Amino acid sequence: MSRFAPRRSGDVARMVRQEVLGLVTTHDCGGFISTPLPLFAELDEAGEVRMLVGHFAKANPHVARVVATPRAHVSFFGPHAYISPSMVSKTDWGPTWNYRLAQFEVDIMLEPGNEDRVIRTLATLLEGTEEGGWTVERMGPRYADLVAHVVAFRAKVVRSSTRFKLGQDESMTSFQEILAALGDTPLSRAMREQRD
């Protein structure tokens, strides 16, 4: 196993939950199309991502593309940052970039009629269930117009790869210096999670 592999079962699912925005890319003889979309994961019994769920605007050329060519690539990226040699006391230390990346090869299946469930699930995941959080009911009659202009989809994971390059190969001294320089940021929290 690579030193940059996620350490625990559920790390990739947690990343998808934290990042939310996935870049969906398809390719055929017409070239590449990429669309950033908020997505949520459906997990198997072991807590691994088996399905990514979201919706396209019906006007998006991706809709026709996935009907003809359902195979796609979905990437979740972040947090990330340049790590400068000025952050560490080791004199021969070189610059690097720390990041977290999860990539999924998927087969996309459009699910017309499932838009309400997908939108409500995304809203709950993003807004939470606390009093005062946004719900689709706040849109009133305009919500029906929104739903009419999107199409839900589920993307079955065929293959996945991850790389969590978060300072696991640094000495504890250099690692602590980098954390101190970064402060309390999403990247420093991700680094701590993978080192603990």
Stockholm file with secondary structure:
# STOCKHOLM 1.0

chainA/1-196         MSRFAPRRSGDVARMVRQEVLGLVTTHDCGGFISTPLPLFAELDEAGEVRMLVGHFAKANPHVARVVATPRAHVSFFGPHAYISPSMVSKTDWGPTWNYRLAQFEVDIMLEPGNEDRVIRTLATLLEGTEEGGWTVERMGPRYADLVAHVVAFRAKVVRSSTRFKLGQDESMTSFQEILAALGDTPLSRAMREQRD
#=GR chainA/1-196 SS CCTTSCSSTTHHHHHHHHHCEEEEEEEETTEEEEEEEECEEEECTTSCEEEEEEEEETTSTHHHHHHHCCEEEEEEEEEEEEECGGGCSCTTCCCEEEEEEEEEEEEEEECTTCHHHHHHHHHHHHHCSSTTCCCGGGGTTHHHHHHHTEEEEEEEEEEEEEEEESSTTSCHHHHHHHHHHHCSCHHHHHHHHHHC
#=GC SS_cons         CCTTSCSSTTHHHHHHHHHCEEEEEEEETTEEEEEEEECEEEECTTSCEEEEEEEEETTSTHHHHHHHCCEEEEEEEEEEEEECGGGCSCTTCCCEEEEEEEEEEEEEEECTTCHHHHHHHHHHHHHCSSTTCCCGGGGTTHHHHHHHTEEEEEEEEEEEEEEEESSTTSCHHHHHHHHHHHCSCHHHHHHHHHHC
//
